[in-house]
Amino acid sequence: MYSLGIILLIQIRTDSYFQAGLVVAAFVVAAAICQPVTARWADRLGQDRVLPVQTALHVAALGLGLGSIVLSWPVYLQMLVFAVSGATAPPIGALVRSRWVFVTRTPRQLHTALALESIADEVIFVVGPVVATVLVLNVSDVMGLVVAGVLVSLGVLLLVPQRATQPPAIKRPATKDQPLLKMPPFVWVLIVSVMTGGVFGAFEVSAVAFAEEKGFPESTALLIASYSAGSLIAGLVVGALHLRSWLVARYAIFVAIFAALAIPLPFIHDIYLMTVAVFLAGFSIAPVLITSYAVIERLVEDRRLTEGFTWFTSGLGVGLAAAAAIAGALIDDYGASSGYVLLVACGAGAAISIGLGFRSLARALPRVSDTPAPTVA
């Protein structure tokens, strides 16, 4: 809801997708840079100590950012304020996934839990865009961001008291940990996450522009919801299965399918065909995300899992932000189809990256589906 709320609000008030992409990029890049740090604090101090302060700062900056758009501040000031809001955004997805690792007892339970979490994400991505679009187009152009901020605040208020599932605070180790970004297998997963985020960012801006070009701006929510609905169905299937294939091979296959299903999108010019096409393309999202988190869970020590998961979501954010800005500029000059071309390029980049990193991941993870690999150091 944040990124779509920003895009719709700025586009309505300025008619510039490029400016909207810049502000979204500032928000998401700041979140991508800072969230791994706050995740490390949550691991060491406890989630219940970090989340309340972080969320209060985040919501305050979000309100100021909303005011900056309404009052037509210069673009660089809008970017600065939203960067502060992004930098203080709580990494909820990673924090909750680390709780699942803490409470589950077998690899099969964890697989199902991670799938359940991805399904929850997809439900949010189905409902969120619809709510944001309806609010912006029918109530007020600021309501998408207002409601999103309220939901984040309520979510944190509900999560913090759940101390039974909260991983215990971890003391600083006696020896300094090797940075995760110096672990080659982890870096390849991170690169794939950036490219995957690029697909998401290009899609979101392109969906807004495509629906407007066809004269049905309200169809933005339908396109985004259809994309997520396909992923939701795939997540239910993958979560229900106990896959025994080699994790690395499964990861590579899912990423390749993810890239292939995006190829038709630039060549579709009918709103109804596009809805069907993005629905089918969405079937590849949940398998990629579920498997990515499973790979990270095998690569990273338990005491650093929140950080590892957050780096992955940060990679998604960086890719999303960069692609949103680039897609905005392309769409302003060449139309919505150019944004979908960028989407295909990002999907191809994800497939190429997993191909280049396959050998590194294969050395780190054994050919056993249920036995955790030794932690890579």
N, C-alpha and C positions, 0 to 999 in steps of 0.2 A: 504493500500500500504506500510506503514511503516514496519509492522511486516513481511509481505511476502517479501518485498525488502531486509530486513535484513537476513531472512532465506535463500533466494536464493543466495545472495551475499556471505555469509559465507560458505554455503554448496559448492558452486562452487569453492571457494578458499581453503577450508580446508577439504571438504568431511566429515564434522562433524555436524550432526543434534543437538548433545548435546551442542556444543559450540554456535550454532545458537540459540538454545532455551534459553541458559543462557543470551545472549545479549538481546534478545527480552524480557526476564523476567525483566532484569534491567531497560529497557526502560519503560515497562508497569507498573511495581510496583512503580517506582518513580512517574509516572504520577498519579497513583491511590492514592498515599499518598498526593501529593501536590496539585492536582487539586481542591479538596474541599476547600482548603485554598484560592486559587486564585479565586474560584467562590465566596467566601465570600467577598473578596476584590472588585470583580466586582459588587456585590450587594450594597456595601457601598460606593464605589467611582464612580461607573458608568462604564459600559463596554467600553466606548470610551476612558477612561483614562488608563485602565488596559491592554487591548488587544494589542495595538501597542508595548509597552515595552516588554510584555511577549513574543510576537511572534518573535521579533527581537532576544531576547536571545535564544529562542528555535531553530530558524533556524541557528544561529551561532554555537550552540552546535551540531546540526545535521551535519553540514558541517565538524566539527572536528571529530565527530564519524565516518563519512564516510571515512575520511582520516586515522583514526586509523585502519580500516579494510584493506584498500588498502596498508598501510605501514606495516601491520602484527604486530601491537603492541601486547603486552601480553593481554590475554583474560580479566584479571582484569581491565586493563586500558580501553579496549573497553567497558566493562560493566559500568565503572565509567563515561565515556564521554556520553554514551547513556542514563545513568541515569539522567544526567544533562539535556539532551535534553527532556527526558520524563517529568522531573519535571517542565519544563517551557512550555510544550505543552498546548495550549489554549483549554479549555473544550467547544468546539464550540457547540456540541449537547445540552448540558445543557443550555448554554446561549441562544440558539435559542428557545428552548422549554419554557424557562421563558418568552421570548418575546410573544410567543403564548398565554400563560396564561394572560399576560398583555393586549393583544389586543382583545381577544375573550370575549363574553358577556354572553354566555349560556353554560351549560354543554355539550350540543350536539355539539356546535361549537368547544369546546375544544377537545372533543373526535375525531372529524373529523380532527382537526389540528394536534393532536398527532399522529393520523394514517398517515396523510400526511407526517409528519416528519419521521416516521418509513419507509414509502415507499421511501422517498428520501434517507434514509440511505441504503436501500436495492439496489436502483439503483446504489449508490456509490459502494456497495459491489459486485455488478455484474460487473460493468465497471472497478473498481480499480484493482482487481486481473488480469483481462485480460490485461490491460495496463501495469501493473508491469511486468507480465511474458513475454509479447512480447518485452518490452524494454530490460529486462535483458538477454533474450535468443537471441535476434536478433540485438540489438544495442550495448549495453555495460552493464556489470554486475552492474555498479554503477547507471545506469539511473533510476532504479525503485525508489531509495531514492531521487535522485536529483529532479525528476519530482514531487514526493510527497511533498517535501519541497516547491517547487515553487507554487503548488496548494494551500497549506495551506496559504502561504503569500498572494496570490491573493484573496483567500476567505476572509481573515481578512480585506484586503484593501476594499473589497466590502461591508463587514458587518458593519464596524465601522461608516461610514457616515449615516447609516440608523437610525437616532436618533428618528424618529417618532414612531418606534416600540420598542425602548429601554426602559425598565422599569426605573423609576426614582431612583436615588441613595437613599439608605435608611439610615437614621441616626442610630447610635448605640443605642439600647434600654436602658432605664434607669436601668432596672434590667437585670442581666445576663441570657441569654437564657439557657434552659436545653440542653445539647448536644444531637444531634439527635441519637447518638449511645447509649444513655441511655433510648430511647423509645423502649420498647420491640416489638411493631408491626413493627416499621421501621427496627429494627435489623433483623427480620425474612425476610423481603423483601431484605435486603442487603445480607443475607446468600444465598438466592435464586439467587441473581445476581452473586455472586461468583461462584456458581455451574454452572450457565448458561454460564458465561465466560469460565469456564473450558471446557465445550463442544466446544465452539468456538476455544479455543487454541489447544485442542487435534485434532480437525478436521483440522485446517489449516496445522499443521505439518504433520499429517497423510496423507492429500491429496497430499502434495509434495512427500512424501516417496512412497505412493501407485502408483502414476503416474510414478515415476522413476523405481520402481520395475517391472512394467508392460512394460517398454520400451517406454513409451510415456510421457516424462517429460513435453512436451507442454500441456498435458491434465490437468495439475494442474489448470490452469485458468478455464478450462471447469468445473471441479469438484466444485471449489469454486463458480463460477458463477451460476451453477445449484442449489447449496444450497441456494444462495441468491435469485435466480429467483423464487423458490418455496415460499420463504418468501414474496417476492414482490407481488405475486398474492394473497396470503393470506391477506396481508396488505390492498390491494385494496378492498377485500371483506369485511373485518372487518371495514374498514374506511367508507364504504358505508352504513353499517348497523347501526341502532340505537338500540343497544342491551339493553334490559330492565331487564335482569336477575341480580341477586345479584352479585355485583362486586367481593366480596371475593370468592364466589363459582365459578364464571367464571374464576378467576385467578387460583384457584386450578385445575380446569379441564384443562385449557390450559397448565399448567406446567406438568400435568400428561401425556397429549398427547405428549408434547415435549420430555419427557423421553422415552415413548413407541416407538416412531418412530425411535429412534436411535438404538434400540436393534439389528436389522438385520445387521448393518454395518460391525461388525467384521467377519461375516461369508460369505461375498461377495468377490470373487476373480477375477471377470471379470470387466474390466474398463467400459464397457457399462452398465452393471447391476448396478455398483456403481453409475454411473451418474444418472440413474433413481432413485435409492434409496435415494441419497442425495437430489435430487429434491423434492421427496415426504416428506422427513424429514424436508426440509426447510419450508414446509407449517405451521409448528408449531412455527417458530421463531417470526414473526411479532406479532401474537396474544399475545404471552408472553410479549414481550417488550412493546407493546401498553398498555396492562393491567397493567403492572408494573408501568409505568409512571402515569397512572390514579390513582392507589392506592397511590402513593407518593403524588400526587396533593391533595388528600383528607386528608392525614395524616399530612402534613407540612404546616405551615403558609405561606401565599403568600410572605412575605418578606424574607423567607428562602428557597424558592422553588429552586433557582439556586443551592444552596448548597445541597439540598435534591436530585435533579436530578444528580448532580455531584457525590455524594456518590454512587448512583446506577451505574453510568458509571465506577466509580473507582472500585466498586466491580466486575463488568464485567472484568475490566483490571487485577485485582489481580488474578482472576480465570484463565483468558486467559494466563497470564504470567506463573503461577505455572504449569498449564497443558502443556503449550508449552515446558517448561524445562523437565518435567517428561516424556512427550511423546517422546521428542528427545532422552532421555536416553534409554527408552524402545525400540524405533525403532532401535537405533544403535545395540542393542543386540538381539532383537527378531523379527524385521520386522514391516511393516506398520500395520498389523492387531492388534498388541499390542497397538498401539496408538488409534485405534478405540475402543478397550476394555476399555481404560481409558475414552474415550468419553462417553460410555454407563454408566460407573460408576458415572461420573459427572452428567449425566442426572438423574440417580436414586437418587443422592444426592439432586438435586433440588426438586424432587417429595417428598422425605422424609421430607425435610425442610419445604415445604409448608404444609405438613400434620401435623408436629409438631407445626407449628406456626398458624394453622388455627384458633384455639380458641382465640388467642391473637388478630388476625386481625378481627375476627368476633365481638369481644367486641368493637374494635375501630371504625368499620365502620358499619352503620346500614343496614338493609335489604331493602334499597331503591337505585335504580340505578342512579337517577338523582339529588338527594338532597345531597349536600356536607355534609360530617360528621363533627362534631365538631373537631377542631384541637386537636390532642393528645398532652398533656403536660407532 
